[in-house]
Structure formats: C-alpha cells, structure tokens
C-alpha cells in the first residue's frame, strides 16, 4: 500500500509491503469534521494478482 501527502504520485511518503492475506494497519484514517479522512493512497501488486479492497465504516 502506498500513501501520498497530496494528489500526486511524487508525494509518496509511505510504501508498505503487505503479505498475502494481510490487512492495512487499523490506524489508517484520521477523524476530521465528524468523519474519517484517508490520505490519498493506492494498492499496487508486484505480481499478477486478483485482489479486492473492502472498506467497512462503523458509526
């Protein structure tokens, strides 16, 4: 998973390798204006892969 400080690929500030079946860290978003805010991010597979990103927000 790669995180960016703004909406450009040149602003990469974290590049985290995730093992098969591993999830992102639970402390990923931050609270702002009564909601969760996530940094601009992308998931990038280094091999041929089929994957699914699911977000579940509890209120």
Secondary structure as GFF3:
##gff-version 3
##sequence-region A 1 59
A	DSSP	beta_strand	2	4	.	.	.	ID=ss1
A	DSSP	three_ten_helix	9	11	.	.	.	ID=ss2
A	DSSP	beta_strand	12	15	.	.	.	ID=ss3
A	DSSP	beta_strand	30	32	.	.	.	ID=ss4
A	DSSP	beta_strand	35	37	.	.	.	ID=ss5
A	DSSP	beta_strand	40	42	.	.	.	ID=ss6
###
